[in-house]
Amino acid sequence: MTTKTTTNKSSKAPSKTQKTDAARKTLSNTVNSPDEETVRSKGPALDLPEGDSLEIEPSRLLLDPMNLRLLERVGETFGNLEVELFGQPSIQDKLFNVINSDPRFDISSLAASIVHNGFLRHERLIVARYDGNKFLVLEGNRRVSAVRKLIE
């Protein structure tokens, strides 16, 4: 379910309801092939299969412990983690806490941007189906964490 919100343009801080409404907007993902102009300007396209654009509730998205930025911080803990364990709540909580507490991720600023500007639909997440109900976030772990921070 997608909710519509209006951006608060006054100098007043957004209310808890506005933050929650902005955070509850569903996140979308896509893995579409780039157009010819993009290929010419950025090099050859990655050999990725074409994907579908879906709206997925944030609760169905799993943070990826093998994400390079995350792996730098949790590599010793999760470096040899079996894929089947990625969805465990304790592992997802640990990953969220690492992202949320590390100033290099700057989740508070990103969350504020989402509240004021909405979720930028041109910066879609890239996900892979994890199981029948969940998706593993390959690109966009920081954005998913910011949305979760707003929802909590």
C-alpha positions in Angstrom: 0.0 0.0 0.0 1.4 3.3 -1.0 0.6 6.4 1.0 0.8 10.0 -0.3 2.3 12.7 1.8 2.9 16.4 1.4 6.2 17.9 2.0 6.4 20.3 4.9 8.1 23.3 3.5 7.9 25.4 6.6 10.9 25.8 9.0 9.0 23.7 11.5 10.4 20.1 12.0 8.3 17.4 10.5 5.9 15.6 12.9 6.3 12.0 13.9 3.3 11.2 11.6 4.9 12.9 8.7 8.1 10.9 9.3 6.2 7.7 9.6 4.1 8.4 6.5 7.2 9.2 4.4 8.9 6.0 5.7 6.0 3.8 5.0 6.0 4.6 1.3 6.9 1.5 -0.5 10.3 1.0 -1.9 10.7 0.0 -5.6 13.4 -1.9 -7.3 14.5 -2.5 -10.8 17.2 -4.2 -12.8 16.6 -2.8 -16.2 19.1 -2.8 -19.1 20.7 0.6 -19.7 20.0 2.5 -22.9 22.6 2.9 -25.6 23.6 6.4 -24.5 24.3 5.1 -21.0 26.4 2.3 -22.4 28.5 4.8 -24.5 29.0 7.2 -21.6 29.7 4.7 -18.9 31.1 1.7 -20.7 29.6 -1.7 -21.4 26.5 -2.8 -19.5 26.7 -5.4 -16.8 25.5 -8.8 -17.8 22.4 -8.6 -15.6 19.1 -10.2 -16.5 16.3 -7.8 -17.2 14.2 -7.4 -14.0 10.8 -6.4 -13.1 9.9 -3.2 -11.3 8.0 -4.1 -8.1 6.7 -2.3 -5.1 7.9 -4.1 -2.0 7.1 -3.3 1.7 10.2 -2.4 3.7 9.5 -5.3 6.1 10.1 -7.7 3.2 13.6 -6.4 2.5 16.7 -7.9 4.0 20.0 -6.1 4.4 22.9 -7.8 2.7 25.8 -8.7 5.0 28.0 -9.2 1.9 27.5 -5.6 0.7 31.0 -4.2 0.4 30.5 -1.2 2.6 29.0 -3.4 5.3 31.5 -6.2 4.9 34.3 -3.7 5.8 32.6 -3.3 9.2 31.2 -6.7 9.9 33.6 -8.9 7.9 35.0 -10.8 10.8 31.6 -11.5 12.2 29.7 -12.3 8.9 32.5 -13.0 6.4 31.7 -16.7 6.2 28.0 -16.5 6.9 25.9 -19.0 5.0 23.3 -17.4 2.7 20.5 -19.3 4.4 21.2 -17.4 7.6 21.0 -13.9 6.1 17.3 -13.5 7.0 17.7 -14.4 10.7 16.3 -11.5 12.8 19.4 -11.4 15.0 21.7 -10.9 11.9 19.4 -8.3 10.4 19.2 -6.4 13.7 23.0 -6.4 13.9 23.4 -5.1 10.4 20.8 -2.4 11.0 22.6 -1.4 14.2 26.0 -1.2 12.4 24.5 1.0 9.6 22.5 3.1 11.9 25.3 3.8 14.4 28.2 4.3 12.0 28.6 8.0 11.1 30.1 7.1 7.7 26.6 5.9 6.7 25.0 9.1 7.9 21.5 7.5 8.1 20.0 10.5 10.0 20.7 12.8 7.1 19.3 10.4 4.6 16.2 9.8 6.7 15.7 13.6 6.9 16.0 13.8 3.1 13.4 11.1 2.6 11.0 12.9 5.0 11.4 16.2 3.1 11.9 15.0 -0.5 10.3 11.6 -0.5 11.9 8.5 -1.8 13.6 9.2 -5.1 12.1 6.8 -7.5 14.8 7.2 -10.0 17.3 5.6 -7.5 15.6 2.3 -7.4 16.8 -0.6 -5.2 18.3 -3.7 -6.7 17.1 -6.8 -5.0 17.2 -10.5 -5.4 14.5 -12.9 -4.3 15.6 -14.5 -1.1 12.7 -16.8 -0.3 9.0 -16.8 -1.1 8.3 -13.6 0.8 11.6 -11.7 1.3 14.1 -10.0 -1.0 17.9 -9.4 -0.4 18.9 -5.8 -1.0 22.0 -5.9 -3.3 22.0 -2.1 -3.8 20.3 0.3 -1.4 21.0 -1.0 2.1 21.6 2.5 3.4 18.2 3.7 2.0 16.4 0.7 3.4 18.0 1.4 6.8 16.9 5.1 6.7 13.3 4.1 6.0 13.4 1.5 8.8 14.8 4.2 11.2 11.8 6.4 10.3 9.3 3.6 10.8 10.6 2.5 14.2 
